[in-house]
Amino acid sequence: MRVMMKKEALFIILIGLFLITGCTQQDKGETSGKIYIGGDEGLEISFVEGNPPKFVSDGNKESFDIALLVKNVGEDDIENGDIIATLQNINKDLFSLSSLSIANNFDLEGKSKDRDRIIEGDQEELPFKDLRYTEELDVDFDVDLRVDVCYEYTTKASVDLCLKQQPTQRRTRDACEVDNSNVNVENSGAPVKVANVVQFPRTNSIRFNFDIVSQGELYEPGTFTNSCSVDKERENKVKVKLNTPSRVGISCSKLEGGDEGIVELFNGKRTITCTIDTSGLQTVAFKERLNIFVDYVYKDSVSTSFVVEAD
């Protein structure tokens, strides 16, 4: 009987190990063969627990901190000074603050891949230090605090276009399809995406379209240097740059006929149409990697509340 029980127990253990191994291999395979890890976020923002505390004293009796935990969960690296956090809905003089804004003095590397292994991005604390409520209160004062955070970020997208000298002439041995209404695109982890890539043939050229899509609040790169606020003139604008390994000539109408420039999004979207002259290319169809870079300032916010107690 004991032998049978041992055999049954061993069988259950082996089955469990098989399932765990299978799941682990599946997890590793999620990014296998992909260029990017992907994802819809850049900077993940939260308050450090206890900063601010739930209750603080009035009358300059105690100091406290307001601290953000910022984690880079996308695939772009954030450099020193690229993050600006601004406190909203408080009086800086009453809280003994010299400024309502601070910038990061550290770098934050993004997520990366080592073969099939994912290396998580960096995280750091971004603190407003030594706040004190200076005045004496008769009753408790509720503070509804919001922190706006602006950060510079880049979306990297990769597309395999199909090129050849005479795009309208089909050959049975062509390695790829020039006329393609659903070209695959891969995006790096970021809050802005390149989507809906289409390419179609013309005489001695190919045309391709793609959309830049975002659901968040965007600004042109370099908009903010001192505080995270609003700039209507530069809102919903991004910088776009395209290139290929063989440096084929790319002409985009919304980029003033070139391959780089500023475009404005409307309702979180903009379609860009470009042309590649194929007259100097080889007659046999081939795939060419198109790299698309979208630079912008992304604005996010987090909120909390605390009470200044009247003593």
C-alpha positions as CSV (number, residue, x, y, z in Angstrom):
1,M,0.0,0.0,0.0
2,R,2.8,2.4,0.9
3,V,4.6,1.7,-2.4
4,M,1.4,2.5,-4.3
5,M,0.9,5.8,-2.4
6,K,4.5,6.8,-3.0
7,K,4.1,6.1,-6.7
8,E,0.9,8.1,-6.8
9,A,2.6,11.0,-5.0
10,L,5.6,10.9,-7.4
11,F,3.2,10.9,-10.4
12,I,1.4,14.0,-9.1
13,I,4.7,15.8,-8.5
14,L,5.9,15.0,-12.0
15,I,2.7,16.2,-13.5
16,G,3.0,19.5,-11.5
17,L,6.6,20.0,-12.7
18,F,5.5,19.4,-16.3
19,L,2.8,22.1,-16.0
20,I,5.1,24.6,-14.4
21,T,7.8,24.0,-17.0
22,G,5.2,24.4,-19.8
23,C,3.9,27.7,-18.3
24,T,7.5,29.0,-17.9
25,Q,8.4,28.2,-21.5
26,Q,5.2,29.9,-22.7
27,D,6.0,33.0,-20.7
28,K,9.5,33.2,-22.2
29,G,8.1,32.7,-25.6
30,E,5.8,35.7,-25.5
31,T,8.6,38.0,-26.8
32,S,10.4,35.4,-28.8
33,G,11.0,36.6,-32.3
34,K,9.6,40.1,-31.5
35,I,11.7,43.2,-31.8
36,Y,10.0,45.0,-28.9
37,I,8.4,44.0,-25.6
38,G,5.5,46.3,-26.2
39,G,3.0,47.9,-23.8
40,D,0.9,51.0,-23.5
41,E,2.7,52.9,-20.8
42,G,5.9,54.9,-20.4
43,L,6.2,56.2,-16.9
44,E,4.2,54.6,-14.0
45,I,3.6,57.1,-11.3
46,S,2.3,56.6,-7.7
47,F,2.8,58.2,-4.3
48,V,5.4,56.7,-1.9
49,E,3.4,55.2,1.0
50,G,3.1,57.7,3.8
51,N,4.3,60.7,1.7
52,P,2.3,62.7,2.2
53,P,1.0,61.3,5.6
54,K,-2.8,61.3,6.2
55,F,-2.5,64.0,8.9
56,V,-0.1,66.8,9.4
57,S,0.1,69.5,12.0
58,D,-0.5,73.3,11.6
59,G,1.5,76.1,13.0
60,N,4.9,75.1,11.6
61,K,5.1,72.2,14.1
62,E,6.3,69.4,11.9
63,S,7.8,68.8,8.5
64,F,6.7,66.2,6.0
65,D,7.5,65.1,2.4
66,I,5.4,64.6,-0.7
67,A,7.2,61.9,-2.7
68,L,6.4,60.2,-6.0
69,L,7.6,56.7,-7.0
70,V,8.3,56.8,-10.8
71,K,9.0,53.6,-12.6
72,N,9.9,53.3,-16.3
73,V,7.7,50.5,-17.6
74,G,8.2,51.4,-21.3
75,E,11.2,50.9,-23.6
76,D,12.6,54.4,-23.9
77,D,15.3,55.6,-21.5
78,I,14.6,58.8,-19.5
79,E,17.5,61.1,-18.9
80,N,18.3,63.5,-16.1
81,G,15.9,66.5,-16.3
82,D,13.4,64.9,-18.6
83,I,10.7,64.6,-15.8
84,I,9.0,67.6,-14.4
85,A,6.5,67.2,-11.5
86,T,4.3,70.1,-10.4
87,L,2.0,70.3,-7.4
88,Q,-1.5,71.5,-7.9
89,N,-4.2,72.9,-5.6
90,I,-1.9,74.0,-2.7
91,N,-0.4,77.4,-1.8
92,K,3.4,77.1,-1.9
93,D,3.9,79.8,0.7
94,L,1.6,78.2,3.3
95,F,3.5,75.0,2.8
96,S,7.0,76.5,3.0
97,L,7.8,75.6,-0.6
98,S,10.3,77.6,-2.7
99,S,8.8,76.1,-5.9
100,L,5.8,73.9,-6.8
101,S,7.9,72.0,-9.4
102,I,10.9,69.7,-9.3
103,A,12.8,67.8,-12.0
104,N,14.5,64.4,-11.8
105,N,18.3,64.4,-11.1
106,F,18.7,60.7,-12.2
107,D,18.4,58.6,-15.3
108,L,15.7,55.9,-15.7
109,E,16.5,53.1,-18.1
110,G,13.5,51.5,-19.7
111,K,12.6,47.8,-20.1
112,S,14.9,45.8,-22.4
113,K,15.3,42.3,-23.8
114,D,18.2,39.9,-23.4
115,R,17.2,37.3,-25.9
116,D,13.9,36.1,-24.5
117,R,14.5,37.5,-21.0
118,I,12.8,40.8,-20.0
119,I,14.9,43.2,-17.9
120,E,12.6,45.5,-15.9
121,G,13.0,49.3,-16.1
122,D,14.4,51.5,-13.3
123,Q,12.4,53.2,-10.6
124,E,13.3,56.1,-8.3
125,E,11.7,58.4,-5.8
126,L,11.0,62.0,-6.8
127,P,10.5,64.0,-3.5
128,F,9.3,67.4,-2.4
129,K,11.1,67.7,0.9
130,D,10.5,69.4,4.2
131,L,7.0,70.9,3.8
132,R,5.5,72.7,6.8
133,Y,2.1,74.3,7.1
134,T,2.9,77.7,8.6
135,E,-0.4,79.0,9.8
136,E,-2.5,78.3,12.9
137,L,-5.9,76.9,12.1
138,D,-9.2,77.0,14.0
139,V,-10.5,73.9,12.3
140,D,-9.0,71.1,10.3
141,F,-8.2,71.8,6.6
142,D,-8.7,69.1,4.0
143,V,-6.2,69.2,1.1
144,D,-7.0,67.6,-2.3
145,L,-3.7,67.3,-3.9
146,R,-2.9,66.6,-7.5
147,V,0.6,66.2,-9.0
148,D,1.0,66.8,-12.8
149,V,4.0,65.0,-14.3
150,C,5.4,65.8,-17.7
151,Y,8.1,63.6,-19.3
152,E,10.0,63.3,-22.6
153,Y,9.5,60.0,-24.3
154,T,10.0,58.3,-27.7
155,T,7.9,55.6,-29.4
156,K,10.0,53.3,-31.7
157,A,8.1,51.4,-34.4
158,S,9.3,48.9,-36.9
159,V,7.7,48.0,-40.2
160,D,8.9,45.6,-43.0
161,L,8.0,47.2,-46.3
162,C,8.1,45.3,-49.6
163,L,10.1,47.1,-52.3
164,K,11.2,46.6,-55.9
165,Q,12.0,48.7,-59.0
166,Q,8.6,48.2,-60.8
167,P,6.1,47.8,-58.0
168,T,3.1,47.3,-60.3
169,Q,4.5,44.3,-62.0
170,R,3.8,41.1,-60.1
171,R,6.1,38.2,-60.2
172,T,5.2,34.7,-59.0
173,R,8.6,34.4,-57.2
174,D,8.3,37.7,-55.4
175,A,9.4,37.2,-51.8
176,C,6.8,39.7,-50.4
177,E,3.7,41.5,-51.4
178,V,3.9,45.2,-52.5
179,D,0.1,45.7,-52.4
180,N,-0.6,45.1,-48.7
181,S,-3.5,46.6,-46.7
182,N,-2.4,45.1,-43.4
183,V,1.4,45.6,-43.0
184,N,2.6,44.3,-39.7
185,V,4.0,46.9,-37.3
186,E,5.8,46.5,-34.0
187,N,5.8,49.2,-31.3
188,S,8.1,49.7,-28.3
189,G,6.4,50.0,-24.9
190,A,5.1,53.6,-24.8
191,P,1.8,55.6,-24.5
192,V,1.8,56.6,-28.2
193,K,1.5,54.0,-31.0
194,V,2.0,53.7,-34.8
195,A,-0.8,51.7,-36.3
196,N,-2.8,50.8,-39.5
197,V,0.2,50.6,-41.9
198,V,-0.8,50.2,-45.5
199,Q,1.4,50.1,-48.6
200,F,0.3,50.1,-52.3
201,P,2.2,50.3,-55.6
202,R,2.6,53.1,-58.0
203,T,4.7,53.4,-61.2
204,N,8.3,53.5,-60.1
205,S,7.3,54.2,-56.4
206,I,5.4,52.8,-53.5
207,R,3.1,54.8,-51.2
208,F,2.5,53.9,-47.6
209,N,0.2,55.3,-44.9
210,F,0.4,55.0,-41.1
211,D,-1.5,56.4,-38.1
212,I,0.0,58.0,-35.0
213,V,-2.5,57.2,-32.2
214,S,-2.6,58.4,-28.6
215,Q,-5.3,58.6,-25.9
216,G,-3.3,60.9,-23.6
217,E,-2.3,64.5,-23.3
218,L,0.7,65.3,-25.6
219,Y,3.0,68.2,-26.3
220,E,5.8,68.9,-28.7
221,P,9.3,67.8,-27.4
222,G,11.0,70.4,-25.3
223,T,7.8,72.3,-24.4
224,F,8.3,72.3,-20.6
225,T,11.5,73.3,-18.8
226,N,10.3,74.7,-15.5
227,S,6.9,73.4,-14.7
228,C,4.4,70.8,-16.0
229,S,1.5,73.0,-17.2
230,V,-0.4,73.7,-20.4
231,D,0.8,75.2,-23.7
232,K,-2.0,75.3,-26.2
233,E,0.3,76.3,-29.1
234,R,2.3,73.1,-28.7
235,E,-0.4,70.7,-27.5
236,N,-1.1,67.5,-29.5
237,K,2.1,67.9,-31.5
238,V,4.7,65.2,-31.9
239,K,8.0,65.0,-33.8
240,V,8.2,62.2,-36.4
241,K,11.3,60.7,-38.0
242,L,11.6,57.9,-40.6
243,N,14.6,56.0,-41.9
244,T,15.6,52.7,-43.5
245,P,19.0,50.8,-43.3
246,S,19.7,51.4,-47.0
247,R,18.7,55.1,-46.7
248,V,16.1,55.0,-49.5
249,G,14.5,58.4,-50.2
250,I,11.3,58.9,-48.2
251,S,9.0,61.8,-48.9
252,C,6.0,62.5,-46.6
253,S,3.5,65.3,-47.5
254,K,2.8,66.2,-43.8
255,L,6.6,66.4,-43.1
256,E,7.1,69.1,-45.8
257,G,8.2,66.6,-48.3
258,G,10.9,65.1,-46.2
259,D,11.3,62.3,-43.7
260,E,11.3,64.3,-40.5
261,G,9.1,67.0,-38.9
262,I,6.4,68.1,-36.5
263,V,2.8,67.0,-36.9
264,E,-0.4,67.7,-35.0
265,L,-2.8,65.1,-33.8
266,F,-6.6,65.6,-34.0
267,N,-8.8,63.7,-31.6
268,G,-5.7,61.6,-30.7
269,K,-4.9,60.5,-34.2
270,R,-3.1,61.6,-37.4
271,T,-2.6,59.8,-40.7
272,I,0.7,60.3,-42.5
273,T,1.2,59.4,-46.2
274,C,4.7,58.9,-47.6
275,T,6.3,57.9,-50.9
276,I,9.5,55.9,-51.8
277,D,11.0,56.3,-55.2
278,T,11.8,52.8,-56.4
279,S,13.3,53.6,-59.9
280,G,16.8,53.0,-58.7
281,L,16.1,49.8,-56.8
282,Q,16.6,46.1,-57.8
283,T,14.0,44.4,-60.0
284,V,13.6,41.5,-57.5
285,A,11.3,42.2,-54.6
286,F,12.8,42.5,-51.1
287,K,11.9,43.5,-47.6
288,E,13.2,46.7,-46.2
289,R,13.0,47.6,-42.5
290,L,11.3,51.0,-42.0
291,N,12.0,52.6,-38.6
292,I,9.6,55.2,-37.3
293,F,10.4,57.4,-34.3
294,V,7.8,59.5,-32.5
295,D,9.1,62.0,-29.9
296,Y,6.8,63.9,-27.5
297,V,6.2,65.1,-24.0
298,Y,3.5,63.0,-22.3
299,K,1.5,64.5,-19.4
300,D,0.0,62.4,-16.6
301,S,-1.2,63.0,-13.1
302,V,-1.8,61.3,-9.7
303,S,-4.1,62.5,-6.8
304,T,-4.4,62.0,-3.1
305,S,-5.7,63.9,-0.1
306,F,-4.5,64.7,3.5
307,V,-5.6,66.8,6.5
308,V,-3.9,69.6,8.2
309,E,-5.0,69.3,11.8
310,A,-5.9,72.3,13.9
311,D,-4.1,71.9,17.3
